[in-house]
Amino acid sequence: MHLSRRLPLVLLYGVWIGMILACGGIKKKPEPVQQEKDSKPTTDAPVAAKPAPTPEAVWSAPDKWVQQGDVSVHIEWSYIGKVQLEEIVPMDGAGSKDEHFAVKLSLTNINPTKKVEYHSWGGAEIPTDGDFAALKESVAMHKNAATLKDNFGNNYKRVNFGLVTKPVGAVSGNESIYPNKTITDVLVFEKPLDTVTNLDLELPAKHYGNEGVVRFRIPITTLSRAAQ
């Protein structure tokens, strides 16, 4: 191409370059800002709710009355020693062969309009009349009757003296408690270790038709060493 024709193009190119430089040059596309590693997200992640803590069991002193539902319960006495027994044929106050832990309970019906049916915490009496429903209920009550544990975690079994023998003052099977009336029951367990400091007695309220558990913590120092 002739030089005279190239000259306008060169001038035009020079003018274009000059305009770009005057405007600050060719700008690069800005790079995206990267989030710092330790920066917090714009929205907090949902936090799973923590389960509510299980409430701790409340243990009452043996000299207190404990109300659970329609019944108020109290320990009249507890001791370690031989247990006074009674049979269909009187035994003149004969006692058990071995020493045991025995506790006498008072139960008062505080509901003024409802009669309470109490199934002994010592274990329900086994019916002999062939009533299968009553037998099933009796077995369930016997399985979930009173429990005794010491401060070392040892469990002590309830003691049964046979079909025709029971501790003096114990309820045989079940007994009705009328409004504002009180009955007593005697429970017997294996003899505790000599080194224990306290005994925890649990009595399910199901045995008189309510929910929950009556709990007593009995210091070993409060026990008598002889039968009452």
Disulfide bonds with the S-S distance in Angstrom:
none
